[in-house]
Amino acid sequence: MLNPAPPARRPRLALRLVPTIVPALMLQFAAGGLAAQSAAVEESRARADVSAVLDALHEAASETDFDGYFSLYAREAVFLGTDATERWTREAFMDYTRARFDTGTGWTYHMLERHVSIAPDARTAWFDERLENANLGETRGSGVLVLEDGRWKIAQYNLTIPIPNEMAREVARRIRALKGG
């Protein structure tokens, strides 16, 4: 008669590790959830900070606060105006703005709607906003902010006048005629 195989043994080491491994895994899952929650809070805070910079920009422009206005721009910032030729470096835009603000004339835009996105590295943000202006009507601002010296700064601001689709061909025709072809 053959001897039956001995019953399979459970490794005793594994049994001893279960009470240690299970709580450790639960802690890792909880930490992952907390990390995700913390990241969401940080992103929400960054969005609010970016929005506050944009609000301060519009307020400073309305109040002709030159120093306050340009403290919100990055060192290498660019401002794109409504005219196709308006691509202002920070320095050139400062010259234009100083001359205008010195006369006591700024510009006032009221935010109607704003969307802010934060890059996964949390060092870059981009936005678009619908604005209302007494002279131009509804406009759109869009651009990019970067963290510079621990503060959000505007790296690019692009101001446009949205043209309704049903008017676009006529406006394009008039622009071509203005430019001579």
N, CA, C and O of each residue as an XYZ file, in Angstrom:
724
protein
N       0.821     -1.170      0.000
C       0.000      0.000      0.000
C       0.879      1.252      0.000
O       1.914      1.327      0.662
N       0.423      2.201     -0.756
C       1.177      3.435     -0.851
C       0.848      4.339      0.322
O      -0.277      4.387      0.820
N       1.848      5.026      0.722
C       1.623      6.001      1.795
C       1.010      7.260      1.203
O       1.535      7.793      0.226
N      -0.095      7.749      1.772
C      -0.684      8.970      1.244
C       0.252     10.162      1.506
O       1.024     10.173      2.465
N       0.154     11.160      0.625
C       0.983     12.358      0.780
C       0.566     13.094      2.047
O      -0.609     13.130      2.410
N       1.537     13.665      2.692
C       1.177     14.404      3.913
C       0.297     15.591      3.541
O       0.431     16.136      2.445
N      -0.583     15.991      4.416
C      -1.455     17.134      4.119
C      -0.619     18.395      3.850
O       0.431     18.613      4.455
N      -1.117     19.199      2.939
C      -0.418     20.441      2.593
C      -0.394     21.350      3.812
O      -1.391     21.507      4.518
N       0.714     21.914      4.026
C       0.856     22.814      5.173
C       0.826     24.261      4.699
O       1.405     24.612      3.671
N       0.162     25.056      5.445
C       0.197     26.498      5.182
C       1.472     27.040      5.794
O       1.844     26.697      6.916
N       2.107     27.864      5.056
C       3.318     28.433      5.655
C       2.947     29.271      6.876
O       2.082     30.145      6.823
N       3.612     28.980      7.937
C       3.299     29.685      9.181
C       3.717     31.149      9.119
O       3.103     31.999      9.765
N       4.749     31.445      8.351
C       5.206     32.826      8.234
C       4.107     33.707      7.640
O       3.883     34.820      8.115
N       3.418     33.215      6.600
C       2.356     33.988      5.959
C       1.240     34.275      6.946
O       0.692     35.377      6.962
N       0.906     33.312      7.755
C      -0.153     33.519      8.746
C       0.238     34.598      9.741
O      -0.599     35.382     10.189
N       1.485     34.625     10.072
C       1.931     35.639     11.020
C       1.973     37.028     10.383
O       1.851     38.027     11.092
N       2.144     37.113      9.050
C       2.229     38.400      8.386
C       0.861     39.022      8.101
O       0.756     40.242      7.973
N      -0.185     38.202      8.002
C      -1.507     38.719      7.663
C      -1.934     39.866      8.581
O      -2.370     40.901      8.078
N      -1.825     39.723      9.909
C      -2.241     40.842     10.758
C      -1.431     42.115     10.511
O      -1.903     43.211     10.811
N      -0.223     41.987      9.971
C       0.603     43.155      9.691
C       0.311     43.720      8.305
O       0.238     44.938      8.138
N       0.143     42.854      7.315
C      -0.036     43.290      5.931
C      -1.391     43.952      5.713
O      -1.458     45.000      5.071
N      -2.457     43.377      6.223
C      -3.791     43.914      5.980
C      -3.919     45.352      6.478
O      -4.363     46.207      5.712
N      -3.553     45.660      7.718
C      -3.643     47.064      8.145
C      -2.734     47.986      7.316
O      -3.090     49.133      7.046
N      -1.565     47.478      6.919
C      -0.663     48.303      6.108
C      -1.299     48.619      4.758
O      -1.218     49.751      4.280
N      -1.932     47.618      4.141
C      -2.613     47.856      2.866
C      -3.773     48.826      3.043
O      -3.985     49.707      2.209
N      -4.525     48.662      4.130
C      -5.638     49.579      4.379
C      -5.117     50.998      4.558
O      -5.732     51.954      4.087
N      -3.990     51.131      5.235
C      -3.402     52.449      5.441
C      -2.951     53.058      4.108
O      -3.110     54.257      3.880
N      -2.382     52.210      3.226
C      -1.963     52.708      1.909
C      -3.164     53.185      1.105
O      -3.104     54.246      0.484
N      -4.255     52.421      1.104
C      -5.453     52.829      0.375
C      -5.997     54.141      0.949
O      -6.388     55.039      0.204
N      -6.017     54.237      2.261
C      -6.514     55.466      2.901
C      -5.599     56.642      2.563
O      -6.071     57.744      2.283
N      -4.295     56.403      2.592
C      -3.347     57.477      2.269
C      -3.520     57.917      0.821
O      -3.447     59.108      0.516
N      -3.750     56.956     -0.070
C      -3.995     57.307     -1.473
C      -5.233     58.165     -1.613
O      -5.245     59.128     -2.379
N      -6.273     57.821     -0.878
C      -7.494     58.627     -0.898
C      -7.258     60.013     -0.330
O      -7.767     61.005     -0.853
N      -6.484     60.078      0.746
C      -6.164     61.378      1.340
C      -5.295     62.208      0.407
O      -5.462     63.424      0.314
N      -4.372     61.554     -0.281
C      -3.516     62.280     -1.227
C      -4.355     62.851     -2.359
O      -4.153     63.996     -2.763
N      -5.290     62.068     -2.871
C      -6.163     62.555     -3.947
C      -7.021     63.714     -3.450
O      -7.221     64.704     -4.154
N      -7.521     63.575     -2.233
C      -8.329     64.644     -1.645
C      -7.487     65.898     -1.440
O      -7.951     67.009     -1.698
N      -6.251     65.721     -0.977
C      -5.350     66.848     -0.774
C      -5.025     67.525     -2.103
O      -4.973     68.753     -2.172
N      -4.807     66.742     -3.155
C      -4.519     67.305     -4.479
C      -5.708     68.110     -4.977
O      -5.527     69.174     -5.569
N      -6.913     67.624     -4.749
C      -8.120     68.345     -5.182
C      -8.244     69.674     -4.431
O      -8.636     70.685     -5.012
N      -7.911     69.665     -3.149
C      -7.957     70.892     -2.353
C      -6.909     71.881     -2.860
O      -7.188     73.073     -2.986
N      -5.696     71.385     -3.151
C      -4.634     72.250     -3.670
C      -5.017     72.846     -5.021
O      -4.765     74.023     -5.276
N      -5.628     72.035     -5.887
C      -6.046     72.536     -7.198
C      -7.137     73.590     -7.045
O      -7.124     74.605     -7.743
N      -8.063     73.358     -6.151
C      -9.121     74.328     -5.899
C      -8.535     75.637     -5.371
O      -8.962     76.721     -5.770
N      -7.562     75.529     -4.480
C      -6.907     76.718     -3.935
C      -6.156     77.462     -5.042
O      -6.200     78.691     -5.103
N      -5.471     76.725     -5.912
C      -4.736     77.352     -7.016
C      -5.700     78.071     -7.958
O      -5.414     79.181     -8.408
N      -6.842     77.446     -8.260
C      -7.844     78.107     -9.117
C      -8.315     79.417     -8.486
O      -8.436     80.437     -9.165
N      -8.573     79.375     -7.200
C      -9.027     80.582     -6.493
C      -7.937     81.656     -6.511
O      -8.238     82.839     -6.676
N      -6.678     81.254     -6.343
C      -5.567     82.214     -6.368
C      -5.425     82.842     -7.751
O      -5.219     84.050     -7.865
N      -5.532     82.033     -8.796
C      -5.447     82.549    -10.168
C      -6.592     83.525    -10.418
O      -6.386     84.602    -10.978
N      -7.781     83.152    -10.009
C      -8.943     84.018    -10.186
C      -8.751     85.347     -9.449
O      -9.137     86.402     -9.952
N      -8.159     85.290     -8.269
C      -7.904     86.519     -7.500
C      -6.904     87.422     -8.231
O      -7.040     88.646     -8.201
N      -5.911     86.831     -8.880
C      -4.952     87.627     -9.659
C      -5.671     88.329    -10.806
O      -5.443     89.514    -11.051
N      -6.538     87.605    -11.509
C      -7.269     88.204    -12.626
C      -8.214     89.302    -12.144
O      -8.339     90.340    -12.793
N      -8.873     89.080    -11.017
C      -9.729     90.126    -10.444
C      -8.904     91.366    -10.102
O      -9.320     92.491    -10.379
N      -7.739     91.155     -9.500
C      -6.863     92.275     -9.135
C      -6.363     93.006    -10.376
O      -6.209     94.227    -10.354
N      -6.112     92.277    -11.449
C      -5.676     92.893    -12.705
C      -6.733     93.858    -13.220
O      -6.428     95.001    -13.561
N      -7.982     93.391    -13.275
C      -9.060     94.243    -13.772
C      -9.289     95.454    -12.862
O      -9.567     96.554    -13.339
N      -9.173     95.243    -11.567
C      -9.361     96.347    -10.623
C      -8.253     97.386    -10.771
O      -8.525     98.586    -10.797
N      -7.008     96.928    -10.867
C      -5.879     97.858    -11.002
C      -5.983     98.655    -12.304
O      -5.673     99.846    -12.318
N      -6.411     98.021    -13.394
C      -6.564     98.724    -14.671
C      -7.657     99.775    -14.570
O      -7.517    100.876    -15.103
N      -8.733     99.444    -13.895
C      -9.852    100.374    -13.747
C      -9.456    101.577    -12.887
O      -9.925    102.693    -13.111
N      -8.586    101.335    -11.900
C      -8.160    102.398    -10.978
C      -6.874    103.090    -11.431
O      -6.337    103.924    -10.702
N      -6.381    102.763    -12.603
C      -5.114    103.291    -13.148
C      -3.956    103.119    -12.168
O      -3.128    104.015    -12.011
N      -3.908    101.964    -11.514
C      -2.846    101.635    -10.559
C      -1.729    100.918    -11.321
O      -1.718     99.691    -11.421
N      -0.800    101.697    -11.851
C       0.270    101.168    -12.693
C       1.090    100.098    -11.980
O       1.264     98.996    -12.500
N       1.592    100.420    -10.792
C       2.443     99.467    -10.068
C       1.676     98.199     -9.709
O       2.183     97.089     -9.872
N       0.463     98.370     -9.225
C      -0.351     97.206     -8.892
C      -0.646     96.354    -10.112
O      -0.623     95.125    -10.040
N      -0.924     97.007    -11.232
C      -1.240     96.294    -12.476
C      -0.055     95.453    -12.936
O      -0.206     94.264    -13.216
N       1.116     96.061    -13.013
C       2.263     95.336    -13.554
C       2.930     94.404    -12.548
O       3.764     93.584    -12.932
N       2.580     94.514    -11.274
C       3.078     93.538    -10.303
C       2.456     92.163    -10.545
O       2.930     91.160    -10.011
N       1.407     92.120    -11.342
C       0.690     90.861    -11.606
C       1.201     90.148    -12.858
O       0.762     89.038    -13.161
N       2.119     90.773    -13.582
C       2.661     90.185    -14.807
C       4.011     89.519    -14.549
O       4.810     89.998    -13.745
N       4.250     88.411    -15.241
C       5.542     87.726    -15.187
C       6.600     88.582    -15.879
O       6.278     89.469    -16.670
N       7.839     88.307    -15.577
C       8.948     89.077    -16.157
C       8.940     89.044    -17.684
O       9.261     90.052    -18.314
N       8.589     87.938    -18.280
C       8.613     87.765    -19.741
C       7.208     87.799    -20.340
O       6.965     87.164    -21.367
N       6.300     88.513    -19.730
C       4.894     88.515    -20.149
C       4.696     89.156    -21.523
O       5.483     89.986    -21.979
N       3.601     88.725    -22.158
C       3.174     89.272    -23.444
C       1.686     89.591    -23.334
O       0.912     88.807    -22.785
N       1.293     90.754    -23.865
C      -0.122     91.123    -23.919
C      -0.512     91.208    -25.384
O       0.116     91.927    -26.162
N      -1.554     90.470    -25.758
C      -2.080     90.492    -27.125
C      -3.382     91.270    -27.107
O      -4.353     90.863    -26.470
N      -3.395     92.409    -27.820
C      -4.569     93.269    -27.835
C      -5.558     92.887    -28.917
O      -5.364     91.908    -29.638
N      -6.608     93.659    -29.024
C      -7.691     93.349    -29.967
C      -7.296     93.587    -31.415
O      -7.863     92.956    -32.308
N      -6.352     94.466    -31.676
C      -5.888     94.705    -33.037
C      -4.842     93.644    -33.391
O      -4.037     93.262    -32.542
N      -4.851     93.176    -34.619
C      -3.923     92.121    -35.037
C      -2.464     92.520    -34.871
O      -1.598     91.651    -34.770
N      -2.176     93.813    -34.843
C      -0.787     94.277    -34.702
C      -0.355     94.418    -33.251
O       0.815     94.690    -32.982
N      -1.267     94.239    -32.321
C      -0.941     94.465    -30.912
C      -0.402     93.210    -30.239
O      -1.148     92.403    -29.684
N       0.906     93.074    -30.307
C       1.626     92.057    -29.534
C       2.663     92.821    -28.728
O       3.713     93.215    -29.235
N       2.339     93.016    -27.464
C       3.145     93.861    -26.601
C       4.016     93.015    -25.676
O       3.506     92.148    -24.967
N       5.329     93.262    -25.680
C       6.162     92.706    -24.620
C       5.782     93.433    -23.339
O       5.099     94.456    -23.385
N       6.203     92.931    -22.235
C       5.891     93.584    -20.958
C       6.392     95.028    -20.956
O       5.668     95.938    -20.552
N       7.623     95.235    -21.403
C       8.203     96.582    -21.385
C       7.437     97.534    -22.305
O       7.144     98.665    -21.918
N       7.113     97.089    -23.511
C       6.369     97.945    -24.449
C       4.972     98.238    -23.917
O       4.471     99.354    -24.048
N       4.350     97.233    -23.318
C       3.012     97.436    -22.768
C       3.073     98.374    -21.566
O       2.140     99.141    -21.330
N       4.156     98.317    -20.814
C       4.326     99.234    -19.687
C       4.400    100.678    -20.189
O       3.795    101.572    -19.598
N       5.136    100.905    -21.270
C       5.247    102.260    -21.825
C       3.877    102.777    -22.255
O       3.501    103.904    -21.932
N       3.133    101.944    -22.986
C       1.799    102.337    -23.445
C       0.886    102.628    -22.250
O       0.202    103.650    -22.207
N       0.892    101.715    -21.293
C      -0.007    101.816    -20.142
C       0.341    103.014    -19.264
O      -0.549    103.721    -18.791
N       1.631    103.240    -19.047
C       2.038    104.372    -18.199
C       1.509    105.681    -18.798
O       0.959    106.515    -18.080
N       1.677    105.855    -20.104
C       1.199    107.079    -20.759
C      -0.311    107.222    -20.596
O      -0.810    108.323    -20.366
N      -1.022    106.140    -20.711
C      -2.485    106.192    -20.579
C      -2.901    106.430    -19.133
O      -3.723    107.305    -18.860
N      -2.337    105.653    -18.199
C      -2.693    105.796    -16.789
C      -2.330    107.185    -16.266
O      -3.031    107.723    -15.409
N      -1.239    107.773    -16.771
C      -0.835    109.113    -16.325
C      -1.894    110.166    -16.650
O      -1.936    111.215    -16.007
N      -2.743    109.902    -17.634
C      -3.835    110.839    -17.955
C      -5.059    110.571    -17.076
O      -6.056    111.288    -17.150
N      -4.968    109.511    -16.228
C      -6.104    109.155    -15.387
C      -7.107    108.262    -16.090
O      -8.202    108.026    -15.579
N      -6.736    107.763    -17.268
C      -7.642    106.915    -18.044
C      -7.155    105.470    -18.020
O      -6.065    105.164    -18.504
N      -7.952    104.608    -17.466
C      -7.655    103.183    -17.476
C      -8.661    102.478    -18.351
O      -9.184    103.054    -19.305
N      -8.927    101.243    -18.028
C      -9.966    100.492    -18.725
C     -10.670     99.601    -17.719
O     -10.049     99.024    -16.826
N     -11.961     99.504    -17.882
C     -12.774     98.754    -16.930
C     -13.463     97.598    -17.635
O     -14.209     97.786    -18.596
N     -13.200     96.417    -17.142
C     -13.828     95.188    -17.641
C     -14.480     94.495    -16.462
O     -13.876     94.337    -15.402
N     -15.710     94.090    -16.661
C     -16.438     93.341    -15.630
C     -16.521     91.890    -16.080
O     -16.972     91.582    -17.184
N     -16.071     91.008    -15.190
C     -16.071     89.592    -15.507
C     -17.492     89.041    -15.482
O     -18.225     89.238    -14.513
N     -17.872     88.355    -16.547
C     -19.181     87.708    -16.647
C     -19.085     86.208    -16.350
O     -19.975     85.621    -15.733
N     -18.000     85.616    -16.797
C     -17.821     84.165    -16.648
C     -16.331     83.875    -16.770
O     -15.634     84.505    -17.565
N     -15.837     82.910    -15.972
C     -14.411     82.582    -16.017
C     -14.220     81.077    -15.836
O     -14.920     80.431    -15.056
N     -13.264     80.547    -16.571
C     -12.857     79.143    -16.447
C     -11.348     79.115    -16.236
O     -10.601     79.749    -16.980
N     -10.902     78.380    -15.222
C      -9.481     78.284    -14.903
C      -9.109     76.811    -14.838
O      -9.816     76.006    -14.232
N      -7.994     76.469    -15.467
C      -7.461     75.104    -15.408
C      -6.040     75.166    -14.861
O      -5.291     76.106    -15.128
N      -5.690     74.148    -14.093
C      -4.357     74.064    -13.492
C      -3.663     72.837    -14.076
O      -4.250     71.756    -14.134
N      -2.418     73.003    -14.505
C      -1.640     71.889    -15.049
C      -1.322     70.890    -13.946
O      -1.289     71.253    -12.770
N      -1.086     69.628    -14.318
C      -0.771     68.613    -13.300
C       0.429     68.974    -12.421
O       0.488     68.553    -11.266
N       1.384     69.743    -12.945
C       2.535     70.125    -12.124
C       2.226     71.268    -11.162
O       3.066     71.635    -10.340
N       1.009     71.834    -11.265
C       0.538     72.919    -10.391
C       1.428     74.162    -10.454
O       1.484     74.939     -9.501
N       2.120     74.345    -11.576
C       2.979     75.523    -11.755
C       2.532     76.380    -12.934
O       3.087     77.453    -13.172
N       1.530     75.906    -13.671
C       1.017     76.612    -14.845
C      -0.498     76.560    -14.807
O      -1.086     75.537    -14.456
N      -1.129     77.672    -15.171
C      -2.592     77.729    -15.236
C      -2.970     78.434    -16.531
O      -2.214     79.261    -17.042
N      -4.129     78.106    -17.052
C      -4.652     78.833    -18.200
C      -6.115     79.135    -17.937
O      -6.783     78.453    -17.160
N      -6.597     80.175    -18.606
C      -7.949     80.644    -18.312
C      -8.577     81.215    -19.566
O      -7.900     81.539    -20.542
N      -9.877     81.325    -19.508
C     -10.623     82.155    -20.451
C     -11.751     82.793    -19.667
O     -12.317     82.188    -18.755
N     -12.069     84.018    -20.034
C     -13.114     84.748    -19.320
C     -13.886     85.627    -20.287
O     -13.322     86.238    -21.194
N     -15.187     85.671    -20.068
C     -16.050     86.602    -20.793
C     -16.116     87.874    -19.967
O     -16.320     87.838    -18.753
N     -15.938     88.999    -20.648
C     -15.892     90.289    -19.972
C     -16.841     91.263    -20.639
O     -17.193     91.110    -21.808
N     -17.248     92.262    -19.883
C     -18.090     93.334    -20.425
C     -17.322     94.641    -20.267
O     -16.770     94.925    -19.204
N     -17.294     95.437    -21.344
C     -16.610     96.718    -21.362
C     -17.553     97.745    -21.978
O     -18.233     97.450    -22.961
N     -17.600     98.949    -21.408
C     -18.539     99.978    -21.884
C     -18.314    100.332    -23.354
O     -19.285    100.556    -24.078
N     -17.071    100.389    -23.813
C     -16.787    100.768    -25.196
C     -16.863     99.606    -26.174
O     -17.409     99.752    -27.268
N     -16.324     98.460    -25.796
C     -16.207     97.334    -26.721
C     -17.328     96.306    -26.591
O     -17.449     95.414    -27.431
N     -18.137     96.421    -25.562
C     -19.182     95.416    -25.343
C     -18.581     94.155    -24.763
O     -17.677     94.213    -23.930
N     -19.087     93.009    -25.206
C     -18.568     91.740    -24.677
C     -17.234     91.424    -25.332
O     -17.089     91.463    -26.554
N     -16.267     91.112    -24.486
C     -14.941     90.727    -24.950
C     -14.572     89.401    -24.298
O     -15.277     88.883    -23.433
N     -13.445     88.878    -24.746
C     -12.946     87.637    -24.141
C     -11.480     87.833    -23.802
O     -10.689     88.289    -24.628
N     -11.136     87.485    -22.585
C      -9.737     87.446    -22.173
C      -9.351     85.984    -22.013
O     -10.125     85.173    -21.505
N      -8.156     85.666    -22.449
C      -7.646     84.316    -22.232
C      -6.146     84.423    -22.040
O      -5.530     85.415    -22.429
N      -5.571     83.415    -21.449
C      -4.138     83.484    -21.255
C      -3.590     82.415    -20.347
O      -4.237     81.410    -20.051
N      -2.359     82.672    -19.910
C      -1.589     81.705    -19.136
C      -0.973     82.419    -17.941
O      -0.499     83.550    -18.053
N      -0.986     81.750    -16.804
C      -0.283     82.218    -15.619
C       0.749     81.173    -15.223
O       0.557     79.979    -15.450
N       1.838     81.631    -14.634
C       2.881     80.728    -14.150
C       3.221     81.112    -12.718
O       3.037     82.255    -12.300
N       3.718     80.136    -11.981
C       4.209     80.441    -10.638
C       5.603     81.037    -10.793
O       6.510     80.403    -11.333
N       5.751     82.246    -10.316
C       7.038     82.943    -10.389
C       7.322     83.480     -8.998
O       6.555     84.275     -8.455
N       8.420     83.039     -8.438
C       8.783     83.450     -7.072
C       7.661     83.145     -6.087
O       7.404     83.921     -5.167
N       6.998     82.013     -6.285
C       5.960     81.559     -5.364
C       4.611     82.234     -5.523
O       3.701     81.985     -4.733
N       4.461     83.098     -6.549
C       3.181     83.795     -6.760
C       2.736     83.592     -8.200
O       3.563     83.479     -9.105
N       1.407     83.544     -8.409
C       0.870     83.428     -9.756
C       1.065     84.751    -10.480
O       0.714     85.813     -9.968
N       1.631     84.670    -11.680
C       1.870     85.852    -12.508
C       1.348     85.579    -13.921
O       1.394     84.450    -14.409
N       0.861     86.613    -14.552
C       0.326     86.489    -15.906
C       1.495     86.452    -16.889
O       2.278     87.399    -16.971
N       1.602     85.358    -17.627
C       2.655     85.218    -18.636
C       2.143     85.664    -20.000
O       2.904     86.178    -20.820
N       0.858     85.465    -20.235
C       0.256     85.926    -21.485
C      -1.208     86.274    -21.233
O      -1.941     85.529    -20.583
N      -1.607     87.413    -21.760
C      -3.011     87.803    -21.717
C      -3.406     88.147    -23.144
O      -2.701     88.883    -23.833
N      -4.536     87.612    -23.579
C      -5.022     87.813    -24.936
C      -6.445     88.360    -24.843
O      -7.350     87.670    -24.375
N      -6.638     89.597    -25.289
C      -7.957     90.225    -25.274
C      -8.530     90.198    -26.693
O      -7.891     90.675    -27.631
N      -9.718     89.648    -26.846
C     -10.351     89.569    -28.159
C     -11.782     90.079    -28.085
O     -12.380     90.184    -27.014
N     -12.305     90.389    -29.261
C     -13.713     90.754    -29.381
C     -14.375     89.620    -30.152
O     -14.186     89.502    -31.363
N     -15.144     88.791    -29.467
C     -15.787     87.681    -30.170
C     -16.781     88.212    -31.213
O     -17.573     89.111    -30.932
N     -16.723     87.658    -32.382
C     -17.603     88.079    -33.474
C     -18.621     86.959    -33.708
O     -18.235     85.810    -33.923
N     -19.896     87.280    -33.669
C     -20.899     86.248    -33.941
C     -20.653     85.637    -35.330
O     -20.298     86.345    -36.272
N     -20.843     84.338    -35.441
C     -20.586     83.629    -36.691
C     -21.315     84.247    -37.875
O     -20.764     84.333    -38.972
N     -22.564     84.681    -37.653
C     -23.330     85.244    -38.769
C     -22.784     86.592    -39.249
O     -23.191     87.079    -40.304
N     -21.870     87.200    -38.489
C     -21.260     88.468    -38.897
C     -19.815     88.295    -39.371
O     -19.232     89.234    -39.913
N     -19.239     87.128    -39.179
C     -17.808     86.922    -39.394
C     -17.364     87.238    -40.821
O     -16.342     87.898    -41.010
N     -18.104     86.783    -41.820
C     -17.686     87.038    -43.213
C     -17.691     88.538    -43.531
O     -16.789     89.042    -44.200
N     -18.708     89.234    -43.047
C     -18.785     90.675    -43.287
C     -17.629     91.403    -42.595
O     -17.021     92.300    -43.180
N     -17.333     91.027    -41.381
C     -16.230     91.652    -40.654
C     -14.910     91.357    -41.365
O     -14.085     92.255    -41.534
N     -14.704     90.106    -41.782
C     -13.486     89.741    -42.506
C     -13.359     90.550    -43.791
O     -12.271     91.018    -44.127
N     -14.473     90.717    -44.513
C     -14.476     91.509    -45.751
C     -14.072     92.959    -45.461
O     -13.279     93.544    -46.199
N     -14.611     93.526    -44.402
C     -14.305     94.915    -44.045
C     -12.848     95.073    -43.605
O     -12.217     96.087    -43.902
N     -12.318     94.084    -42.907
C     -10.912     94.146    -42.491
C     -10.016     94.101    -43.729
O      -9.067     94.876    -43.841
N     -10.320     93.193    -44.654
C      -9.543     93.133    -45.903
C      -9.603     94.461    -46.657
O      -8.581     94.930    -47.158
N     -10.767     95.062    -46.742
C     -10.924     96.343    -47.456
C     -10.117     97.432    -46.750
O      -9.495     98.267    -47.406
N     -10.124     97.426    -45.422
C      -9.375     98.421    -44.656
C      -7.878     98.304    -44.922
O      -7.167     99.305    -45.003
N      -7.423     97.083    -45.053
C      -5.985     96.830    -45.261
C      -5.606     96.922    -46.741
O      -4.435     96.766    -47.088
N      -6.570     97.168    -47.598
C      -6.264     97.319    -49.016
C      -6.201     96.018    -49.790
O      -5.444     95.895    -50.753
N      -6.980     95.068    -49.377
C      -7.017     93.835    -50.169
C      -6.903     92.656    -49.323
O      -6.916     91.532    -49.824
